[in-house]
Amino acid sequence: MFLTTTTHRLFVARAAATEDTLLDLTTKGDFANKPVTALDLQTRDIITPRDLPMGAELRPNGLRFMFCGSSAANKTFNWHLKTWGNENWPCKYVATGTGILGSQAVIKYPHNGVAVANMFWADTLVVTWNNWPKGISATDTTGHDSVAEIWLDCAGSRFWLPEIITTGTADPAAAIACFYGYW
């Protein structure tokens, strides 16, 4: 028996943008109010969706999220992660944390190869709170000018919403994008 692992390009989970208005779960947490910007693992990418058969089985088992942002190294941000299952699930607030951009530049976006300037990979990601049954891990919580990632088992959730907040951070990033991979 062989154990296989999927390898592929990175997909877009959140296009580069300034901070979000956090989804208010007291009024917008139901499935009908799920933002159109939520990533659907059945289409794989919010920029260039690829429709897949709408069966109940998801290809991704585990997810890894990477963040990059502008306009210089050491800029900060806070991230939030929310999810919905399939067909009318309520929103589940999965985790929150902090991030710091490192000095590794994003030369070309990984999903389309388009050159970009003044974007840097987050080299520090910290999970400050989570509400997930299988745990969530950050790969680098102290920064080594590499790429830090958030890893988790998607546990059958289909729609994912990474949200970014810069208000209240010491030296905020101008815009943040989020990419993901799966296995």
Residue, then its C-alpha position, 0 to 999 in steps of 0.5 A: m500500500f502506498l500513501t499518496t499526497t496531492t501536490h498542486r499550485l496554490f489557490v486563492a482563498r482571499a484576493a489581495a485587499t484591505e481589511d474586512t468588516l468581520l462577518d457578524l454571526t448574530t445576524k449573518g451566520d446562516f448559510a443564506n448570508k454566506p458572503v460570495t467571497a467565501l472559498d468553495l472547496q468544490t470550485r477550488d479558487i475564488i479568482t478562476p473557479r473550476d467547477l467540480p461535480m457537486g457530490a458530497e465528497l470533498r477532495p481536500n482533507g487537510l488545508r494549509f493557508m499562507f498570507c502575503g501582504s503589502s507594503a513592506a516587511n514587518k507589517t502586521f495583521n490579524w486574521h480570522l477564519k470561518t467555515w460552513g459545511n454543505e447545504n444550509w450549515p450555520c457558520k462556524y468561527v474556527a480560529t483567530g490569530t496574528g501575522i507579521l510579514g517577513s522579508q521574502a518578497v512575492i515576485k509573482y503571484p503563485h496562482n497566475g504567475v503575474a509579477v507583483a511588487n511590494m508584496f511579502w510572505a508572512d513569516t510569522l503566524v500565531v493562532t491565538w484562539n481556536n474552536w476546532p475539534k482537530g486542532i490548528s497549527a502555525t508552522d512558524t510563530t517567531g519568524h525566520d524570513s520563510v513562509a509561515e502557514i496555518w495547517l488544519d484538517c478541514a473536517g468536511s467543511r466546504f466553504w472557508l472565509p479568511e478575514i483580515i483586520t489591521t485596525g489596532t495592529a502596531d504597523p499595519a499591512a496595506a493589503i493582504a492576500c490569502f492562498y491555500g493548498y490541500w492534501 
